[in-house]
Amino acid sequence: MSFETKEQILDKIMHTPVPVCPHCGQAMKIWEVPPVNFSDGLGWGEPYLFVCFNDECPPFVSGWSHFEEEHGHCASTRCFCYPSSGQFEFMPVFSKVGGTGQIVDEEILAKMEQEKVAIKEGFASLAQAYADKDAKVPLALLLDACAPGRVRIKAADMLEELGDVDCLEALLNKKFGNRLIKEAVEKTIKAVMERTFTRECPYCAEIVKQRAKVCKHCGKDLTE
C-alpha cells in the first residue's frame, strides 16, 4: 500500500477544478488543515480542504446570530469541501479572519512550483555529477543555503562516496542551521574520514591522517 505525501496531495489538488460554494456560488480556496483535531478528535482526515471565504455567504452571515442564540458564543460557520469526495460540510470559525492564515494563495503556490523546479534541476545536476564522479557539484549544492533541503541532503549522501579531504575542509568550517541537513553532513564527514583514513586534530581542528602521531598543522602530540 502506497501513501501520498502532502506535496503530492497538494499537487493533485492544484490540478483539480476548484469547486464553487453551493450556498453563494463563489469559488472556494485551497486551505491547509491546521495541526489540531476537529469535531470528534479524529482529525480532518485530509491535509487540504476547499473552503469558502466569502464573507457574504449566507451560512456565514446568519451563523453569528445562530451561535449566539443557541450556544452563547461569538462564532459562525464556513462551508468547506473534501477534495477526495467532493462532500460539503461546515466548520466553525470565531472571527472573520479565522482560518485565513492557512489559505494556500497564488503566491504560496508559485513558491512551491519554483521549489519543485529547483528540486528537479538539483537532482538532475546530482545525477550528472555522480556519472562524472565529480564531487564539486554536490559540495556546491550542499553549501548553497538557497538550494532545496531535499537536494542538499541528497548531495550530502552522494559525498559519502565522492567526497575527499578538500570536501572535509569545506564541511567542517560550515555551520548548518537545519537539523536534518546538519545530521546528514555529520554522517558524510564520518564516512569520508573513514574512507580517506583521516581524522580531525583535537587541538587545531585541522585534518590529519589517522596514523599521524604529530599534527602537521599545530605540532601537537596526537599519541596521548
C-alpha positions in Angstrom: 0.0 0.0 0.0 1.5 3.4 -1.0 1.0 6.6 0.8 1.0 10.1 -0.8 3.0 12.9 0.7 1.4 16.3 1.4 3.3 17.7 -1.5 1.8 15.0 -3.8 -1.7 15.6 -2.5 -1.4 19.4 -3.0 0.0 18.9 -6.5 -3.1 16.7 -7.3 -5.4 19.3 -5.8 -3.8 22.1 -7.8 -4.8 20.3 -10.9 -8.3 19.6 -9.8 -11.2 22.0 -10.8 -11.9 24.4 -7.9 -15.4 23.8 -6.6 -17.9 26.6 -6.0 -19.7 27.1 -2.7 -23.3 25.7 -3.1 -24.6 28.5 -0.9 -23.1 31.6 -2.6 -21.7 30.4 -5.9 -18.2 31.8 -5.1 -15.0 29.8 -6.0 -13.6 28.2 -2.9 -9.9 28.4 -1.8 -7.4 25.8 -1.1 -6.9 25.6 2.7 -4.2 23.8 4.6 -5.6 22.0 7.6 -4.1 23.2 10.9 -2.4 20.7 13.3 -5.4 20.5 15.6 -8.2 18.0 15.9 -11.7 18.7 14.8 -15.2 17.5 15.9 -14.7 14.0 17.4 -11.0 14.4 17.8 -10.1 12.1 15.0 -8.7 14.9 12.8 -9.8 16.3 9.5 -8.8 13.2 7.5 -7.1 15.2 4.7 -4.2 17.7 4.8 -6.0 20.2 2.5 -9.6 21.3 2.0 -11.5 23.7 -0.2 -13.1 26.5 1.9 -15.5 29.3 1.1 -14.1 32.6 2.5 -16.8 34.8 1.1 -18.0 37.0 4.0 -21.3 37.5 2.2 -22.0 33.7 2.1 -25.5 33.1 3.7 -24.4 30.5 6.2 -21.5 32.7 7.4 -23.8 35.8 7.6 -26.6 34.0 9.5 -24.3 31.8 11.6 -23.3 34.6 14.0 -26.8 35.1 15.4 -27.5 31.3 15.4 -24.4 30.6 17.6 -25.2 33.5 19.9 -28.8 32.4 20.4 -28.2 28.6 20.6 -24.8 28.4 22.3 -24.0 31.9 23.7 -20.8 32.0 21.6 -19.4 34.6 19.2 -18.9 32.2 16.2 -20.2 31.3 12.8 -19.6 28.7 10.1 -17.8 28.5 6.7 -18.6 25.9 4.1 -15.8 23.5 3.1 -15.4 20.7 0.7 -13.4 17.5 0.9 -11.2 17.2 -2.2 -11.3 13.4 -2.2 -15.0 13.0 -2.1 -16.5 16.4 -3.1 -18.7 16.3 0.0 -19.6 19.7 1.5 -19.8 20.4 5.2 -19.4 23.3 7.7 -16.6 24.3 10.0 -16.8 26.7 13.0 -15.0 30.0 12.9 -14.7 32.5 15.7 -13.9 35.7 13.7 -14.0 37.0 10.1 -10.3 36.3 9.8 -10.4 32.9 11.4 -8.6 30.3 9.3 -7.4 32.9 6.7 -3.8 32.3 7.7 -4.0 28.8 6.3 -5.2 29.8 2.8 -2.8 28.5 0.1 -2.8 31.6 -2.1 -1.3 32.1 -5.5 2.0 33.4 -4.1 2.5 30.3 -2.0 1.6 28.1 -4.9 4.1 30.0 -7.1 6.8 29.5 -4.5 6.0 25.8 -4.3 6.2 25.5 -8.0 9.6 27.2 -8.1 10.8 24.9 -5.4 9.6 21.9 -7.4 11.6 23.2 -10.4 14.7 23.8 -8.2 14.4 20.2 -6.8 14.1 18.7 -10.3 17.1 20.7 -11.6 19.1 19.9 -8.5 18.6 16.2 -8.7 19.4 16.3 -12.4 22.7 18.1 -11.6 23.5 15.5 -9.0 22.8 12.6 -11.3 25.2 14.0 -13.9 27.8 14.7 -11.2 27.5 11.1 -10.0 28.0 9.8 -13.5 31.1 12.1 -13.9 32.3 11.2 -10.4 32.5 15.0 -9.8 32.4 15.9 -6.1 32.4 19.7 -6.8 28.7 19.8 -7.8 27.2 18.1 -4.8 29.6 20.0 -2.5 28.4 23.3 -4.0 24.7 22.3 -3.7 25.2 21.2 -0.1 26.8 24.5 0.8 24.2 26.5 -1.0 21.7 27.8 1.6 19.2 28.7 -1.1 19.1 25.1 -2.5 16.1 22.9 -1.5 16.6 20.9 1.6 15.9 17.6 -0.2 18.6 18.4 -2.8 21.2 19.3 -0.1 20.5 16.1 1.9 20.9 14.0 -1.3 24.1 15.9 -2.1 25.4 15.0 1.4 24.6 11.3 0.8 26.5 11.4 -2.5 29.5 13.0 -1.0 29.9 9.9 1.3 31.1 8.2 -1.8 32.6 11.0 -3.9 34.0 13.4 -1.2 37.7 13.8 -0.5 39.8 15.7 2.0 39.0 19.1 0.4 35.3 18.4 0.9 36.0 17.7 4.6 37.8 21.1 5.0 34.8 22.9 3.5 32.2 21.0 5.5 34.0 21.2 8.9 34.2 25.0 8.6 30.5 25.4 7.7 27.5 25.8 10.1 24.2 24.3 9.1 21.0 25.6 10.8 18.7 22.9 9.5 18.8 19.9 11.9 18.3 17.2 9.1 21.0 18.8 6.9 23.3 19.0 9.9 22.8 15.4 10.7 23.4 14.4 7.1 26.6 16.4 6.9 27.9 14.9 10.2 27.2 11.4 8.7 29.0 12.4 5.5 32.1 13.7 7.4 32.4 10.5 9.3 32.1 8.4 6.2 34.6 10.4 4.2 37.1 10.3 7.1 36.8 6.6 7.3 37.3 6.2 3.6 40.2 8.6 3.4 41.8 7.3 6.6 41.8 10.8 8.2 40.6 12.5 11.4 40.3 15.9 12.9 43.1 17.2 15.1 41.6 17.7 18.6 43.7 20.8 19.2 43.5 22.8 16.0 40.6 21.0 14.2 42.7 20.5 11.0 42.5 17.3 9.0 45.3 14.8 9.6 46.0 11.2 8.8 44.6 8.6 11.2 48.1 7.2 11.8 49.7 10.6 12.4 51.5 10.9 15.7 52.1 14.6 15.5 49.7 17.2 13.9 51.4 18.7 10.9 49.5 21.9 11.4 49.9 22.7 15.1 52.7 20.3 16.1 50.7 18.8 19.0 51.3 15.2 20.1 48.5 13.0 18.9 49.5 9.8 20.7 48.1 10.7 24.0 
